[in-house]
Amino acid sequence: MAVSFETTGHEAARQLVDGLVDMMGGTQPGSASASPDRSGGISSNFHISEDGTRVFNYSEWTDEAAHQRVVDTSLQEGGAVMKLIASIPGVTPLGFKRYVAPRGLVRR
């Protein structure tokens, strides 16, 4: 899954990334260690553009249903994550898109 944000610069971008990572306690939402009854999160990687105007979050999930459970619970309008995002001046969510990985590469 890929999530994008527009930001007004490095400070806003850094506040967003730090705030989200702190909110999640450094653990991928939906992972077995974060919520044993709703496993499914694998990883989440945040990237800030060199000019600080975009933040990109690439997260991996075991399947679409696992991600949808988090969208339906934790990411609803008025929820903690959305409140955090709204509280940071200069951050505009651009939405998310799901992708399916039909193949992958592994270093051996």
N, C-alpha and C positions, 0 to 999 in steps of 0.2 A: 504494500500500500504506500502511496506517495502523497504527502501533504505539503502544501506550499503556503507561504505567507509573504506578503509584501511588508517591508519595514523601512523606516525613515533613516536608518543608519546603523552603524555597529552597536551603539548603546542599546537601542530597542531590540535588535536581533539577539544580542547577548542576554538581555533581561528575559526575553521569551524562552530561549533555550535553557538558561539556568533555572528559570521558574518552573518549567515543565519537568526537567530532570529532578529538581528538588521535590516537587509535588509528588512525583512517582517514587520517591525514595531511591532513585537509581535503579529501579527494577521495571522491566517491561510490563505494562499493564496486561493482565490476562495470563501472565506466566504462572506456572505451578507454584513458585515461591511467593508470588504476589497475591494469588487467590486460588488455593488448592481446588476449589470446587469449579473453577472456570479456566482451566489451562488452555493454552493456545497461542500466547504471545511468545515469539522467539527472540526478536531483537528490535531495537529502534536506533537509528543513526541520524543525527542532526548535522546539517551542513549549512554554513553561512557563506553567502557569496562574498567574493573579495571586496566588493564595494559596500557591503552591508545592507543592500536593499532587498535581499531575499533570504528566506530560510526555507530549507527543504528537509523534510523528515521522511526517511525511507525506513519503513518498519516491515518486519516479516512475521507472518502468522501461520499456524499449522493449516488453516483452511479459512474460507470465507465466513463460515458460521462463527468461528472464534472471534474474528474481527467484528462481525456484526453485533455480537453480544456486547462488546465494549462500546461500540457506537450507540447502541440502544440504551445503555445504562450510564456510563461515565461521560459521554460526549454530547449529551443533550443540552439544548439551549437552557441557560440558567444553572447548569451544573458547575462543579468546581473548576474543571478545565476551561470551560468557556468563560467563566467569570475571570479567571486569571488572564486569559488572552485579552479580554475586554479592558482589563485594568492597566494594561501596558500601553502608554501613549505611543503612537507611531507604528502599531501592528495591525495589519489587515489580513484576516484569513482569506485565502484564495480557493479553498476547498481541497478535496482529496479524490484520488482515483485508485481503484483496485487494479492490480495486474496479476496474471496467472503465469507462473514460471514453469513452462513445459519441460525445460531441461536446465541443467546447471553444470558448472565445472568445479572440481575439487582438486586442490594442490596435493600432489603425492610425493 
